[in-house]
Amino acid sequence: MARLIVKSPYIKGGGAGGYLKYIGTREGVEPLPSGYMEYMTERPRSHGLFGDEDSVDMDAAMKELNEYTGNIWTHIISLKREDAERLGYDHAAQWRNLIRTHRNKIASAMKIPPSDFRWYAAFHDEGGHPHIHMMAWSAKPGQAYLSKDGIKKIKSALTNDIFKQEMLHTYEQKSASRDDLVRRAREEMKALAQKMQQGIGDHPEVETLMMRLVNQLETVKGKKTYGYLPKAVKETVDEIVDQLEQLPVIDECYQIWWNLQCQINDFYSEKERQRPPLSQQKEFRSIKNAVIHEAENIRMGKITFEDADMDESAEFSDLSYDCWELWMVAQDDTASMPDRDEAAAQLMTKAENGNPDAQYLVGILYRDGLVLIPDSVEAAGWFEQAARQSVIAAQYELGVLLLSDDPEIHDPGLGVQWLEYAAQNGNDCAAYRLGKEYLKGEIVERATAKAVGYLTQSAETGNQYAQYALGKLCLERGDKVEARYRFAQSAAQGNEYAQFFLERWNSLEPPSLMLSVTRLLHHMGRIFQDQAPAPSVPGGIRIDRKRLAQIREKKIAMGHKANDHDEPALGPTMTMG
């Protein structure tokens, strides 16, 4: 139950001043404005009329209302008896001060300029709900308008003032339990979000709806974002989002988020809120555009590679033992800094003296910022020296580095060349990367036959991601025998995506359609992670998400990880409403 009740009906202007007798004998009949004013002031146990001025000219006020042709809002603002007595709202003066303080906010909520706002109120100290009757209108008939949102704003402004001190006390008393609630919700949401990002989605109904959306988008011209789509297409998008909500991991995460919102707002809420469908929850509206983006990728035939968990860690199998031993100390974050520095210095000496293994390892130290300050130019230089001395792993690492977005070293042509050297020397990761690039056709001209050649080379040396990619290609071409063989090879090495296709073998759809649920699941995981409440900080400081995104960008630009420090909280604040 809400602590403050605000009702805001309205009546038409142009009433008769003698209506007092009428309302005194006929209960339940809607009074006219001037009669309503007399009812407010002369009703038994009333504490009198007040407004912007200390003294109110009753005759002038009644005359104005009798002649007024617009709508007049008759707000009833009520407190429980125990709250009114405890907080000092059991007499007219406190109510008068409250309304005067917030009259401009009330005017704004009613779409009335402060200079045109007119109001009078009277306090009634009776029963279990001491209250005021407040008449409010604009000096210009037809100007005022009060929506449900406007009523909520009025209620919020008054509630925050009336309960301000109590809120401070309540938040002090409950800060530990609130912080614990937020912490647990955050941990649960992050765990579920991670589960989404790592999981594989299987939802044939969504696949069917996605195919419908793909076909609908064929006829849509212009910008393909939710707000610009025809109604029928929007309905399909909403249906997809609501079907995704039925996936247990999404339903559970959404419920945790919803429970937290309800508990934060219990102090203010008038009634129990029902959880809306996910498609109607504005905080998650970005999911809709993710659905549209995924459908558009399917329509355009965009190729995807499910290799986010691919282990591309440095190769050490052919390194000399002395270099490997120094490397183990240099990268060990449990070792003392003097020991790590000394190991790095010895590696540097060996590298400068022409040792190819040391050159390769120094390149990694510079690339990853292990002991040494990160420097992509230095890393590329040391990788190249090792690569020219036939260190195959260095050839691969150099190729990948040159394909990166780092403007200081970005050189796609040279990067592909070094990857080709590494692939020719038997590096399966280099062959796989080349296969991907020739399929995508972004940095090299698309060449499917060449891509298949590199992927086959990589697959034959046991690369599970190449085996899986070949399985998808074969399935798209209709070669189910070869596709199943490649999926089985990959699944035997633990590839969950390959296993997914094998399990759905008797109900196959185009690969891009079958994987759309998984990609949306991963995207929703990121969205839910963003919506998880951040940890509390001392002093109750709160920062909005837009500002938090700017801070994260700045951290990344300065070389930090986005989450390497606690973030300012986005959880409950002390504003109600």
C-alpha positions in Angstrom: 0.0 0.0 0.0 1.3 3.5 -0.9 2.2 5.8 1.9 0.7 8.8 0.1 -2.5 8.7 -1.9 -3.2 11.1 -4.7 -6.5 11.2 -6.6 -6.9 13.7 -9.4 -10.4 14.0 -10.9 -11.6 17.1 -12.6 -14.8 19.0 -13.0 -16.1 21.5 -15.5 -16.0 25.3 -14.7 -19.0 27.6 -14.6 -20.7 26.6 -11.4 -23.2 28.4 -9.1 -22.1 29.9 -5.8 -25.2 28.6 -3.9 -24.3 25.0 -4.5 -23.2 24.5 -0.9 -26.8 23.7 0.3 -27.2 21.3 -2.6 -24.1 19.2 -1.7 -25.1 19.3 1.9 -28.4 17.5 1.2 -27.5 15.3 -1.8 -24.5 13.2 -1.2 -22.6 11.7 -4.1 -23.7 14.4 -6.6 -20.6 15.9 -8.4 -20.3 19.5 -7.3 -19.5 22.5 -9.5 -16.3 24.5 -8.9 -17.5 27.4 -6.7 -19.7 25.1 -4.7 -16.9 22.7 -4.3 -14.7 25.5 -2.9 -17.3 26.4 -0.3 -17.6 22.6 0.5 -13.8 22.6 1.1 -13.8 25.6 3.4 -17.0 25.3 5.3 -17.1 21.5 5.7 -17.1 20.6 9.4 -13.6 20.2 10.9 -12.0 22.1 8.0 -8.9 24.1 8.8 -9.6 26.8 6.2 -8.6 27.8 2.6 -5.1 28.6 1.6 -3.2 29.3 -1.6 -0.1 31.2 -2.9 -1.1 34.2 -0.7 -1.5 34.1 3.1 -5.0 35.5 2.9 -7.6 34.3 0.4 -10.4 36.6 -0.9 -13.3 34.1 -0.9 -15.7 36.2 -2.9 -13.1 37.0 -5.6 -12.0 33.3 -5.8 -15.6 32.1 -6.1 -16.3 34.8 -8.8 -13.3 33.6 -10.8 -14.5 30.0 -10.6 -18.1 30.8 -11.5 -16.9 32.6 -14.6 -14.2 30.0 -15.6 -14.9 27.9 -18.6 -12.1 25.4 -18.5 -11.5 22.2 -16.5 -10.6 22.4 -12.8 -8.7 19.5 -11.2 -9.8 18.6 -7.7 -6.8 16.8 -6.2 -7.3 14.8 -3.0 -4.0 14.2 -1.3 -4.1 11.9 1.7 -1.8 10.3 4.4 -2.4 7.6 6.9 -3.2 8.9 10.4 0.0 7.5 11.9 2.2 8.9 9.1 0.6 12.4 9.4 1.0 12.6 13.1 4.6 11.3 13.1 5.7 13.5 10.3 3.8 16.7 11.3 1.2 16.7 8.6 -1.8 16.8 11.0 -2.3 20.6 10.7 -2.8 23.0 7.8 0.4 25.0 8.0 2.6 22.0 7.1 0.4 21.1 4.1 0.4 24.8 3.0 4.2 24.9 3.1 4.4 21.6 1.2 2.1 22.7 -1.6 3.7 26.1 -1.9 7.2 24.5 -2.1 6.1 22.2 -5.0 3.5 24.4 -6.8 5.8 24.8 -9.8 6.3 21.0 -10.1 2.6 20.5 -9.8 2.1 23.1 -12.5 4.7 21.5 -14.7 3.0 18.1 -14.3 -0.3 19.7 -15.4 1.4 21.3 -18.4 0.7 24.8 -17.0 3.3 27.6 -17.0 4.0 28.7 -13.4 2.7 32.2 -14.1 -0.7 30.8 -15.2 -1.1 28.3 -12.4 -3.9 28.9 -10.0 -4.7 26.9 -6.9 -6.5 26.7 -3.5 -6.5 24.0 -0.9 -8.1 23.1 2.4 -7.0 20.6 5.0 -9.4 18.2 6.7 -8.1 16.4 9.8 -10.5 13.6 10.1 -10.7 9.8 10.3 -7.8 7.6 9.5 -6.7 9.7 6.6 -5.9 13.4 7.2 -6.0 15.0 3.8 -6.2 18.1 1.7 -8.6 19.0 -1.1 -6.8 21.0 -3.7 -8.4 22.8 -6.7 -5.9 23.6 -9.5 -6.4 25.2 -12.9 -4.8 27.4 -15.5 -5.6 31.1 -16.0 -6.0 30.2 -19.7 -8.9 27.7 -20.2 -7.9 24.7 -22.3 -4.2 25.0 -21.5 -4.0 22.4 -18.7 -3.7 18.7 -19.2 -3.0 16.0 -16.6 -2.0 12.5 -17.7 -1.3 9.4 -15.5 2.4 10.2 -15.8 1.7 13.7 -14.6 -0.2 12.4 -11.5 2.8 10.1 -10.9 5.2 13.1 -11.0 3.0 15.1 -8.5 2.9 12.1 -6.2 6.7 11.5 -6.5 7.5 15.1 -5.7 5.3 15.2 -2.6 6.3 11.8 -1.4 10.0 12.5 -1.6 9.5 15.7 0.5 7.1 14.3 3.1 9.1 11.1 3.7 12.6 12.6 3.2 13.8 12.3 6.7 12.2 8.9 7.2 13.8 7.7 3.9 17.2 8.8 5.2 16.6 6.9 8.4 15.2 3.9 6.6 18.0 3.7 4.1 20.5 3.9 6.9 18.8 1.1 8.8 18.3 -1.1 5.7 21.5 -0.3 3.8 23.1 -3.6 4.7 20.1 -5.7 3.7 19.6 -3.6 0.6 23.2 -3.9 -0.5 23.0 -7.7 0.2 19.9 -7.9 -1.9 21.6 -6.0 -4.8 24.8 -8.0 -4.4 23.0 -11.3 -4.6 20.8 -10.2 -7.5 23.9 -9.0 -9.3 25.8 -12.2 -8.8 22.9 -14.3 -9.9 22.2 -12.2 -13.0 25.9 -12.2 -14.0 26.1 -16.0 -13.5 23.0 -16.5 -15.7 24.2 -13.9 -18.2 27.5 -15.8 -18.5 25.5 -19.0 -18.9 23.6 -17.4 -21.8 26.7 -16.2 -23.5 28.3 -19.7 -23.3 25.2 -21.7 -24.0 23.5 -23.0 -27.1 19.9 -22.2 -27.8 17.5 -24.7 -29.2 14.0 -23.3 -29.9 12.4 -24.4 -33.2 9.5 -22.0 -32.7 11.9 -19.1 -32.7 13.6 -20.4 -35.9 10.2 -20.5 -37.6 9.4 -17.0 -36.6 12.9 -15.8 -37.6 12.3 -17.2 -41.1 9.0 -15.3 -41.2 10.9 -12.1 -40.1 13.5 -12.7 -42.8 10.8 -12.9 -45.5 9.1 -9.8 -44.1 12.3 -7.8 -44.1 12.6 -8.5 -47.9 9.8 -6.0 -48.5 10.9 -3.3 -46.0 12.5 -0.3 -47.5 14.7 2.2 -45.6 16.0 1.9 -42.1 15.6 -1.5 -40.5 15.2 -0.7 -36.8 12.2 -1.4 -34.7 10.8 2.1 -34.6 10.7 2.3 -38.4 9.1 -1.1 -39.1 5.5 -1.7 -40.2 3.1 -2.9 -37.5 3.0 -6.5 -38.8 6.8 -6.8 -38.7 7.0 -5.3 -35.2 4.5 -7.9 -34.1 6.7 -10.7 -35.4 9.7 -9.2 -33.6 7.7 -9.0 -30.3 6.6 -12.6 -30.7 10.2 -13.7 -31.1 11.3 -11.8 -28.0 8.4 -13.3 -26.0 9.3 -16.8 -27.3 12.9 -16.3 -26.2 11.6 -15.3 -22.8 10.4 -18.9 -22.4 13.9 -20.3 -22.5 14.5 -21.2 -18.8 17.8 -19.3 -18.4 16.2 -16.1 -19.8 13.0 -16.5 -17.7 15.0 -17.0 -14.6 17.3 -14.0 -15.2 14.4 -11.7 -16.1 12.5 -12.8 -12.9 15.5 -12.0 -10.7 15.8 -8.6 -12.4 12.0 -8.0 -12.0 12.0 -9.0 -8.3 14.8 -6.5 -7.6 12.9 -3.7 -9.3 9.7 -4.6 -7.3 11.6 -4.7 -4.0 13.3 -1.4 -4.7 10.0 0.3 -5.5 7.9 -1.3 -2.7 8.1 1.9 -0.7 6.4 3.8 -3.5 4.2 1.3 -5.2 0.5 1.5 -4.8 -0.2 -2.0 -5.9 1.5 -5.2 -6.7 3.0 -5.1 -10.2 2.6 -7.9 -12.7 5.7 -8.8 -14.7 5.2 -7.6 -18.3 6.2 -9.6 -21.3 9.9 -9.1 -22.1 8.9 -7.5 -25.4 7.1 -4.7 -23.5 9.9 -4.0 -21.0 11.5 -0.8 -22.1 14.8 -1.5 -20.3 15.3 -4.4 -22.6 14.1 -2.9 -25.9 17.6 -3.2 -27.4 16.8 -7.0 -27.7 14.3 -6.1 -30.4 16.9 -4.5 -32.6 19.2 -7.4 -31.9 16.5 -9.7 -33.3 16.1 -7.5 -36.4 19.9 -7.4 -36.9 20.2 -11.2 -36.7 17.3 -11.6 -39.2 19.0 -9.2 -41.6 22.3 -11.1 -41.3 20.4 -14.3 -42.3 18.7 -12.5 -45.2 22.0 -11.1 -46.4 23.8 -14.5 -46.1 26.3 -13.3 -43.6 28.8 -16.0 -42.6 29.4 -16.6 -38.9 32.1 -18.5 -37.0 31.3 -19.9 -33.6 34.9 -19.9 -32.3 34.8 -17.4 -29.4 36.3 -20.0 -27.1 39.1 -21.0 -29.5 42.4 -21.3 -27.6 44.9 -19.2 -29.5 47.5 -19.1 -26.7 51.2 -19.0 -27.5 52.9 -22.1 -28.8 55.8 -23.3 -26.6 56.3 -26.9 -27.7 59.4 -26.2 -29.8 61.1 -23.7 -27.6 64.5 -24.2 -26.0 64.3 -25.2 -22.4 66.3 -22.2 -21.1 64.0 -19.7 -22.8 60.9 -21.5 -21.7 62.2 -21.5 -18.1 62.8 -17.7 -18.2 59.3 -17.2 -19.8 57.6 -19.2 -17.0 59.1 -16.8 -14.4 58.4 -13.6 -16.4 54.7 -14.3 -16.8 54.1 -15.7 -13.3 52.0 -13.1 -11.5 52.7 -15.0 -8.2 56.4 -14.5 -8.5 58.1 -11.4 -7.0 58.5 -8.4 -9.4 62.3 -8.4 -9.1 62.4 -12.1 -10.2 60.0 -11.4 -13.1 62.0 -8.3 -14.2 65.2 -10.3 -14.1 63.7 -13.1 -16.2 62.4 -10.6 -18.7 65.8 -8.9 -18.8 67.6 -12.1 -19.6 65.1 -12.9 -22.3 65.7 -9.5 -23.8 69.4 -10.1 -23.8 69.0 -13.4 -25.6 66.7 -11.8 -28.1 69.1 -8.9 -28.8 71.8 -11.5 -29.3 69.7 -13.2 -32.1 68.0 -16.0 -30.2 64.8 -16.7 -32.2 62.9 -18.3 -29.3 63.7 -15.4 -27.1 62.6 -12.9 -29.8 59.3 -14.7 -30.1 58.7 -14.6 -26.3 59.8 -10.9 -26.0 57.2 -10.2 -28.7 54.5 -11.8 -26.5 55.7 -9.9 -23.5 55.3 -6.6 -25.4 52.0 -7.6 -27.0 50.3 -8.7 -23.8 51.9 -6.2 -21.4 53.5 -8.9 -19.2 56.2 -7.2 -17.1 56.9 -4.9 -20.1 54.8 -1.9 -21.0 52.4 -2.9 -23.9 53.8 -1.9 -27.2 52.3 -3.3 -30.4 55.1 -1.9 -32.6 57.8 -3.5 -30.5 55.8 -6.7 -30.4 55.5 -6.8 -34.2 59.2 -6.1 -34.6 60.3 -8.9 -32.3 57.8 -11.3 -33.9 59.1 -10.5 -37.3 62.7 -11.2 -36.3 61.7 -14.6 -35.0 59.5 -15.3 -38.0 62.3 -14.6 -40.4 64.3 -17.2 -38.5 61.5 -19.8 -39.2 59.7 -19.7 -35.8 56.3 -20.8 -37.2 54.4 -19.7 -34.1 55.9 -16.2 -34.6 54.8 -16.2 -38.2 51.3 -16.9 -37.1 51.3 -14.3 -34.2 52.7 -11.7 -36.5 50.1 -12.3 -39.1 47.3 -12.0 -36.6 48.8 -8.9 -35.1 49.0 -7.2 -38.5 45.3 -8.0 -39.1 44.3 -6.3 -35.9 42.6 -2.8 -35.7 45.7 -1.2 -34.1 46.4 1.7 -36.4 50.1 1.7 -35.7 50.6 -1.8 -37.2 47.5 -2.5 -39.2 48.7 -4.0 -42.6 46.2 -6.7 -43.9 48.2 -7.5 -47.0 51.3 -8.3 -45.0 49.3 -10.0 -42.3 47.8 -12.5 -44.8 51.3 -13.1 -46.3 52.7 -14.1 -42.9 49.7 -16.3 -42.2 50.3 -18.0 -45.5 53.9 -18.7 -44.6 52.7 -20.1 -41.2 50.0 -22.3 -42.9 52.6 -23.6 -45.5 54.7 -24.6 -42.5 51.9 -26.6 -41.0 50.3 -24.2 -38.5 46.6 -25.3 -38.3 45.5 -22.0 -36.6 46.9 -20.0 -39.5 45.2 -22.2 -42.1 41.9 -21.8 -40.2 42.2 -18.0 -40.0 43.0 -17.9 -43.7 39.9 -20.1 -44.5 37.8 -17.6 -42.5 39.2 -14.6 -44.2 38.7 -16.0 -47.7 35.1 -16.9 -46.8 34.3 -13.5 -45.4 35.9 -11.6 -48.2 36.5 -8.5 -46.1 40.3 -8.0 -46.2 40.9 -10.3 -49.2 38.8 -11.1 -52.2 36.3 -13.8 -51.4 37.4 -17.2 -52.7 35.3 -20.1 -51.5 37.4 -22.8 -53.1 40.6 -21.3 -51.5 38.8 -21.1 -48.2 37.7 -24.7 -48.3 41.3 -25.7 -49.1 42.7 -23.9 -46.1 39.9 -25.2 -43.8 40.5 -28.7 -45.0 44.2 -28.4 -44.4 43.4 -27.2 -40.8 40.8 -29.9 -40.2 43.1 -32.7 -41.3 45.6 -31.6 -38.7 42.8 -31.9 -36.0 41.5 -28.3 -35.7 38.0 -28.7 -34.4 36.9 -25.3 -35.5 37.9 -25.9 -39.1 36.1 -29.3 -38.9 33.0 -27.6 -37.7 33.2 -24.8 -40.3 33.5 -27.4 -43.0 30.5 -29.2 -41.6 28.4 -26.1 -42.0 29.7 -25.4 -45.5 28.9 -28.9 -46.6 25.4 -28.7 -45.0 24.7 -25.5 -46.9 25.7 -27.2 -50.1 23.5 -30.2 -49.5 26.4 -32.7 -48.8 25.0 -34.2 -45.7 27.3 -37.2 -45.7 30.5 -35.0 -45.5 28.8 -32.6 -43.2 28.0 -35.3 -40.7 31.5 -36.6 -40.9 33.0 -33.2 -40.2 30.5 -32.5 -37.4 31.3 -35.8 -35.8 35.1 -35.1 -35.9 34.6 -31.7 -34.2 32.1 -33.0 -31.7 34.5 -35.8 -30.7 36.8 -33.0 -29.5 34.1 -31.4 -27.4 32.7 -28.8 -29.9 29.2 -28.1 -28.6 28.0 -26.5 -31.8 28.9 -29.5 -33.8 27.1 -31.7 -31.3 24.0 -29.4 -31.6 23.8 -30.1 -35.3 24.2 -33.8 -34.8 21.4 -33.8 -32.2 19.1 -31.9 -34.6 20.1 -34.1 -37.6 16.5 -35.2 -38.3 15.1 -31.7 -38.1 17.7 -29.7 -39.9 17.2 -26.1 -41.1 19.7 -23.8 -42.8 22.7 -23.4 -40.4 22.3 -19.6 -40.1 18.7 -20.1 -39.0 19.4 -22.9 -36.5 22.2 -20.8 -34.9 20.1 -17.6 -34.7 18.6 -18.6 -31.3 22.1 -19.2 -30.0 23.4 -15.8 -31.2 20.4 -14.1 -29.8 20.9 -15.9 -26.5 24.5 -14.6 -26.4 23.4 -11.1 -27.2 20.7 -11.2 -24.5 23.3 -12.4 -22.1 25.3 -9.2 -22.7 22.1 -7.1 -22.3 21.2 -8.8 -19.0 24.7 -8.3 -17.8 24.5 -4.6 -18.5 21.2 -4.5 -16.6 22.6 -6.2 -13.6 22.9 -3.8 -10.7 26.4 -2.6 -10.1 28.0 -2.9 -6.6 27.2 -0.2 -4.1 29.8 2.5 -3.3 30.2 4.5 -0.1 28.0 7.5 0.4 25.2 6.2 -1.9 26.7 7.7 -5.1 24.9 6.7 -8.2 25.8 7.2 -11.9 23.5 6.7 -14.8 24.4 4.1 -17.5 25.3 6.6 -20.2 27.9 8.2 -17.9 29.1 4.7 -16.9 29.6 3.8 -20.6 31.7 6.9 -21.1 33.8 5.9 -18.1 34.3 2.4 -19.4 35.4 3.8 -22.8 37.9 6.1 -21.1 39.3 3.1 -19.1 39.8 1.1 -22.3 41.5 4.0 -24.0 43.9 4.3 -21.1 44.8 0.6 -21.3 42.6 -0.7 -18.5 40.1 -3.4 -18.7 36.5 -2.1 -18.7 35.7 -4.0 -15.4 39.0 -3.8 -13.6 37.6 -1.6 -10.9 34.3 -1.6 -9.0 31.7 0.4 -10.9 29.5 3.1 -9.4 26.2 1.6 -8.4 23.1 1.6 -10.7 20.9 0.2 -8.0 18.2 1.8 -5.9 18.5 5.6 -5.1 16.8 7.7 -2.5 14.3 9.1 -5.0 10.9 7.4 -4.9 8.9 7.4 -8.1 
